[in-house]
């Protein structure tokens, strides 16, 4: 008798589309064109002695209709004929007639190909379900090929019993689940590698060829597992020998802010190479920000410096950004003047950003930074490191003989230590140095 198809309760599906494995029972969909001659086990029990629920389909059309989210495994009879082909009995008669002719071998080969094609159709129909194949013991080679095509396991029709089938179902379901998890893990790793390569490509490469200035930078995004944050920086040398440097900070810490920071950096480089400087450059950047920002509440702070070709003077513009720090031999590091600075970009329409001339001298180091470095806490209290604390910290490291990359690394590391762990805000630090000798 055909295996009865009981009414089923819907079981919620996971995000992947695969049914959640219930504790009470499993559901098996049998695709078998002759149930009376196929699955003869009256009752199938799982390892916990729960009845495995059965559904039967005589062809792939019925299987597609019965393949609801609460189905956990599919049992496919490899002798199932192709859609529109003859039934198994008719196929057997045709095969017997073919065996008496010279084309018997060719007919057998075509049948094998058709049976595996049916399996491929089932796998395409149910890519996230476990699939078992049922075949005769004489077809062991074809059964192994079915596993290579994508089935989880095969069973011989003559050896089938309830205990063997229940164990095979449980194994197939768990193996399919492990295969999907492994695939998702590999896909996630590839996506992470692609994102890392993309973000590294968006970090700037300083254009300082022909300059006697030394460049160093440190960058730490506040977002977990990210390479880019809302902070951005860049340095270029224009044909007249002037070195232009900038550092900025888009408010917020998400991917939209990181993308906007990249856009502003690229726009700054293009405008600088085109000859803009000071107030004209910042006014144009504000226009870019207003067009590209996702909402009107987003703004960005910015600090720009343009160092004269002889390296002894610099023009400074601040748009709501902390003032740079300058150090010279024999003198303690100090902040550059920051009076009369302009507002952050995106806050006030038609704002102005005055450019201030600063004397640097022959030998100096100029450090530009974002507020992530100074807003870390000191210990367990609410006190922040602040600009004064940062200046004291830098002077201690300079007194130890640190400079360049070593100075930046020591400063960021100490800020993290004082904070008691990772800094929650993005941190960017740029150091330009000149040895007048």
N, C-alpha and C positions, 0 to 999 in steps of 0.2 A: 504493500500500500504506500501511496505517497506520504512523505513526512508532513504532518499538519503544520500549518502556519498560524501560530497563536497571535492574538492582538497584542501589540507592543506599546509600552509606555515610552514616551520620548525621554532621552537622557541628555542633559546639557553637553554641548560640545566645547572643546577647548578652543583657544584662539587659532590654533593650527588647523582646525577643522576635524580633528580626530576625537572620537568620543572619549569621555572621561571613564576610566575603568571602574565599574561599580564593585562593591564588595560582595553583593549578593549573587550576581550571575554574569555570564558572558553571552553575547549574541553571535551566532554563526549564520552566515548567508551561504547556502549550498546552491551552486549553479550546476544543475544536473538535468539532462533532458529526459532521463528515465529513472525517476527516484526509486521505483520498485526494484530495479536491478542494480541500484547503486548503493546508497547509504542504508544499511539494514539494521543499524544499532537502534533499539527502541528508545533508549534514554542515555544521554551523555552527561557525565558528572565531572566537575572540575576538581582540583586538588582539595577543596574545602567541602566536597560533597554537595555543592550547589548544582542544580540542574542548568545545563547550558541550553539556552533558548535557540530554536532553529527557525530559519526561514528558507524557503526553497524557491528557486527561479529556474524555469525551463530554458531560458535563453537570455541573451545579454539585454534585451529590451526590458524583460521582467526584472532582471538584476538591477538595472538603473533605477527602476521605480522603487524597489525594495531597499536600496542602499541609503538608508537614513543614518543620522549621526550616531544612533545607538548600536550600530553594527560594529563589531570589533574585529572580525576575521571573515575571510571568504574562502570557501572550499570549492575549487574548480575542477570539474571532471575534464581531463585532457581529451577525452573522446567526444566532447561536445562538438557538434558540427558547426560549420560557419553559418552565419545568418543567411537564411534563404536556402540552405543546403538540405539534403535529405536527413531523416531521423537516423538514430543509431542503427536500428534494425535494417532500414533501407541501405545505409552505408555499409553494413556488414555483408548484405547480399551482393552489393556492388563490388565489394572487395573480393568476395569469393569468386565472382565471375571474372574479375580482373586477374586473379591468381592463375587462371587457366590460359591466359594470353601471354604474348611476349612482352607486354607493357606492365607486368606485375611490379617490377622493381621501381619503375618510374612512378606508378600510382602510389606506392608506399612512401616514396620521398615526398610527393605532393601532399599526402595526408599529414605527415610529420610537420611540414612547413605550415599547413593550415592550422594544426592544433596549437603550435607555438604562437601563431598570429592571433588566435583567440585569447591566449594568455596575455599577449601584449595589449590587446583591446581592454582586457579587464584591468591591467595595471594602469592604463591611461584613464580608465573610468574611475578607479579608486586608488590614486597615488599615495594616500596616507593610511591605507588599510593594509593589514597583514593578509597575505595570500598564500594558501596551501594548494597544492595540486594533487589530484587523485588519478592514478594510472595503474595499468597492469604491471605485474612483476617483470614481464618480458620487455617492458619498455623502460628499463632502468636508465639507459643512456639518455633517452629523451627526457626523463624526469630530472636527471642532473643538469641537462641543458636548460630546463625550465627554471631551475634555481639560478643559473648564470644569467638568465634573461631578467630575473627580478623577483621570483617567488621566494618566500621565506623557507619553505621545506616541501618535501613530497611524501606521499603515503601510497602504499600499494593496496589496491582494492581488496585483494584476497586475504590480506593480513589485518584488515581494519577491525578494531574493536573499540568500545567506549573508552577504556583506560588509555589506550594509545592515542586516540583522537583528542581526548581532553588535554593530555600532556602536550601534544603537538600544537593545539590551539593556543594554550598559555605561552608556550615557547615562542610561537610565531608573533603573537601580540607584543611580547616584551622585546623581541629582537627588532621588530619594526619600530617600536618606540625608541630603542637605542639608536637605530639607524637614522631616524629623523633628528634626534638630539645631536648626533655626531655631525650630520649635515648642517644643522643650524649653527653649531659651534664653528665649523670650518668656514661657513658663510660669514659669520660674525667676525672672525679673524681677518678674512680677506677685506671686508668692509673697513675694519679698523686700520689695516695697512694702507688701503687706498686713501682714507681720510688723513692719515699721518703724512703720506707723501704729498697730498694736496696742501695741507697746512704748512708743511715745511717749505713748499714752493712759494707760499704767500709771504713768508718772512723775508725781510729786505736783505739785499746784498749791497753794502756801502760802495758808492762810486767815488773813490778818493785817489785815483791814479794821478800821479804827478804832484801830490801833496806830501809835505813832510809831517803831517799830523798822524798820530797813532790813534786807532779806534778800538774800543772794546764795548761789549754790551752783554747784559743779562736779561732774560725774559722768563717769567713764570706766570702762566695763566691761573686764574682763581678757580675756573671750572674743573671739576674732576675729570681726568683722562683726556683733557683737551691740550692742544699745542698752541692754540691761539685764543686770546681774550680780547677785551675791548680796548686794551692799551696798544699803542703803535708807535713806531719810530722810524727814522730814516736819515741818511746822510749822503749828500752828493756834492761834487765839485763842478762848478760851471766853467765854461771856457775862459773866463777872465781871471781864473785862479781863486775865486771866492769859494769857501767851503760853507755849505748850508747844512744845518742840522735841525732836527725837530723831534719832539716827543709829545704824544697826546693820549687822551683817555676819554673814551665814550662811556657815558654813565650806563651802568648795568653790567651784567656778567654773562648774558646768554649768547647763543650763536648769531642772533641778529646783530647784536652789538659788535661781535667779533668781525662779522662781514662788513659792517659800516666802517669799522676802524681800518680795514684793508682798503676800502674804497677811498677814504680820506687820505691815507698814506700815498696811494698811487696818484691821486689827484694832486697832492702836494708836490710830488716829484715831477710830474708833468708841468705843473705851473712854474715851478722853480727853474727847470731847464728851459722853459719858454721865456724866462727873464723877469717874472713877477717876484716881488719881495715885500716884506713888511705888511702895511695896512692893506695894500691892494691884493696881496696874496690871501690874507685871512678873510677879507670880504668875499672873495671868490669861493674860498673853501666853505664859508657859511652858506652860500647859495647851493653848493653841492650837498651839504648836510641837509638843508631844508627839503631838497628834492628826494634824497635817498633814505632819509630816516623813516622807520615804520610808523611813528606817531610823533605828534608835536611836542611831547614832553621830553623827547630825547635831546640831549645836548652833548657837547664835547669840549674839554679843556685842551689847550695847546700852548706849547712853548717853542718858539723858533729863534735860532741864532744864525747870523751870517758873519763869518770870520774873514777878515780882509786877507788879500793875497800874501801880505807880509806876516800874517799871523799875530799881529800885535793889538788889534782892535776887533771888536765884535758889535754888531747891532742886535738888540734883544727886543722881542715882542712877546708879551704874555697875554693869553686869552683865558683868564680865570685859572691859570695853572701855577703850581709852586715854582718859585724862582730857582734857577740853577745854582750850583755851588762851585766856587772857584778856589783852587789852592795854588800857591806859589812857593818856591823854595825859601825856607827860613821864616815863613809866615803861616799862621794857622788858616785852615780853610774857612771860608765865610760864604754867606749867601750874596748873590748879586742883588742890586737894588730892584725892588719890585713895586715902588710907588707908581701911581698913574697907569696901572695895567688895565687892559680892557676886559670886557665880560667874556664868559664862555661862548663858544660858537653855538648859535641856535637859540639864544635867550632873548636878544634884543634886535629888532630889525634896524638896519642902517647904523649899526654900532661902529665905533672906531677903535683902532688898536695902535696907540703911539709906539714908535720905535725909539729905543734908548741906546745911545752910544756908550760902550764900556771899554775901558783900557785894560788890556790883559797883560802886556809886558812881553818879555822874551821867552821865558820858560813858565809853563802853567799847565794845569789840568782843569778841565771844565766838565762837571757831571750834571747831566739832565736826568730826571727821574719822574715817576708817577707817584700819586699819593698812596698807592698800595705799600710803598716802602715806609712811609712815616705814620700810617694810621694803625699799624699793629699795636697791640697792647703791651704794657710792661708788667709782667707777672700776672697775678690773678685779679688785680684791681681794674678800674676803668681808665686808668691813666694811659695815654697814648705815647708813642715814641716822639712824635712831632718833629718839626724841622730843627729845633734846638738840640734835641736828643740825637738826631741824625748827624748834625754837624759835629757834636762831641764824639760820636762813634767813628766817623770818618777820620777825625784828627788822631784818634787812638791808633787806628790802623796805619795811617801815614807815618806816625811816630815809630811804628814797628818796621817800617821800610817797605810796606806793601804799595803796589801801584798796578795800574792796568787791570788785567783779568783777575789777578789775585785780590786786588782791592774790592772789586765789585762782588766777587764770590764771598769774601769774608763779610762784607756788609750785609748782603742778603741773608747769609747763614745766621749772623748774629740777630738780625731782625726777627727771623723765625724762632730762634731760641728764646728771645725776650718775650715773644708772643705766646710761648708755650706750645708751639706746633705750627702747622702750615698757616700761612697768611691767607685770609679768606678773599682778599681783593687781588686783582691782577697786579703784577709788579714788572715794570720795565725800567732799566737803568742804562744810560749811555755815557761813556767816558771818552772825551777827546783830549789828547795831550800833545804838548809841543815842547821840544828841547831846543831853546834858543841858541845853545852853544853849537 
